[in-house]
Amino acid sequence: MAVSTGPVITSPAVQAAPNLLTSEQRLIATVLEIPSNMLRTGAALTLQANYARYIVYLDSCQKLADIKKASTWPVELKVPTTMDIVLLFIGKSAWYESWSKTFPNVTKHPDMVKWLKSDTDRKSDLEIWGVVHNVYNFSHLTTWLGNGGTLVVEKKSKKGKEKEKVSHKGGSSKAGRK
């Protein structure tokens, strides 16, 4: 009989949406000490809430790497893959369509990171985005990153001498709404 040197799993302390996470996923989340409010629920989240989950995802991947290196993963539980960890936080489509395309690139923009973390010393919406919207979503962030850190695109007029500011109008992505 194999003896586990890892943590003993007595009961899942994680209470995520029961239909979205399997009992095995809840056990993995427990071993990785992922707060239950960070787990996938299926509810639409703000950009800041998505980023908070992304940060916990990164921390969880590091924690898993540390546990694997120390050989302390519970033997009775399958060692999760990176995608298994992703699925604790967000669906596969949302991962590929939004998180993986935007959040890794945000690290190059410290002011945006502060905004996404809702830091008290963050810049205003207007200073960060270039325009003010009631809600910012992944389409805004994708455009912002593509425009070098603004939603305002300067378009040359027909004569080429004057410039006109054009504000990006974001879609109604569920991921950006509360």
N, C-alpha and C positions, 0 to 999 in steps of 0.2 A: 504494500500500500504506500502510495506517495504521500509524503508529508509536506505540507505547504509552509514555506518560510515567510509568506506574505501575510497581509492582513486577513483576519477572519471576518467573513461577511455573515452577520447575524440576521439583519433584515434591511431591506432597502429603505433608506431615509429619504429617498428622492420621490417626490410626489408630482410627476409630470402628467400631462394629459394621457390617460390610460390607453387610448386607442393609437397614439402616435409612437410610444416607446414600448418595446417588449420588456419582459421581466429581466432578460439578459442585459438589455441596454440600461435599465435602471440600476442593475448591479454594477455595471461598468462605471456608470456615473457616480455611484457611491464610492467605489474604490478610488476613483480619480478626484473625489471630493468636490464635484461640480455642484454649485448651489442650485437648488430646484428651480428658482426663478430664472435661471439662465438656460434651462432646457427647452427644447422644442415644444411648442404648444399648438402650432397651427394658426395662431392669431397674428394679424398684421402688426408690424412693429415700426416704430420710428427709425430713422437712419441712426440716431444715437443709440437706441436700444439694440439694433443689429450690430453696431460697432462694439458695444459692451460685450455682447455674446461672442463676437469674433475674438476679442482679447482673451476671454475665458477659454475659448477653443485653443488659442495658441498656448496658453498656460497649461491646458490639459494635455496637449501634445508633448510639451516639455516634461510634464509630470510622468506621462507614460514612458517616455524615453528613459527617464531616471529610474523608474521602477523596473523596466526591462534590463537596464544596465546592472542594477543591483540584484537581479533575479528574484524579486520579491512579489511578482504578480501571482495572485491566487491560482493554484494549479487547477482548481475546479471550474475556472472561468476562462473562456477563449480569450486570447490576447487580441485586442481590437486592432484593426487596420486604421490608417488615417481616415478613410472614408467612413468607417464605423464611428469614429469620433465626430466627424462632420455631421453625421445623421443624428447625433444627440442634440444638435443645436438648430439645424436647418435642413430642408429637403435637398436632395441631390440637384434638382433643376435650379433652385435658388442659389445653391453654391456655385454652380458653373456660370449662371447668367449674371450674378451680381457680386457676391462676396469675393470670389477668386479673381474677378476682373478689376475690382475697385480697391478693396481694403489693403492689399499688399502695396499698392502704389501711393496710398495716402501717407505712408511713413516719410515720404520725401517732402511733405508739406506740414511742418510742425504746427502752424497756426490752424490748419484743418484738423489735425489730431486733437488739439485742445478743444476745438469746437465740437468735434464728435464725442469727446469725453465730457462735455459740458463743464469744463474747468471754469472756475470763478474768474480767472484772468483772461478768458478767451476774448477774441475780437467779436464785434457785432456781426449779425447776419450780413449786413450791407458791406462791411469791410472784408468779410470772408468770401461771400458769394458774388458780390458786385451788384446784386439786386435782392429785394426782399420778397419772400414767398411765405405763405402761412405754413406750409409743410415742404420739406425738402425730401426727395426720394432718390433712389439709385439712378434714375435717368438724369437727374440734376448732377449727381456726383460724377457720373460717367462723362457728361458734357464738361463739367468743371475741370476734371482731370485732362480731358482732351484739349481744352482751351488754355491750358497752362495756369489754371487757378482762378478762373472767373466764369460766370455764366453770361457775362456781357461780351458779345462778339462785335468787334468794330468792322463794319462793312463799308467799303469804298462806294461812294455815290457814282453815278454814271459818268460824271466829269472826272472822277478820280482825285479831286482836290479836297472835297469835304468828306467827313466820316460820319456815319450814322450809327448810333448805338442800338443794337437789337438784343432784346432780352430773351433768353431761352425759356420757352414755356414747357414745363415738364408734364409728363403724362400723369395719369392717376394711378400710379403703381401702388398696389396694396402695401408693398414693403416699406413705403415711406410714410404711411398714415398710422395713426395710433389705433 
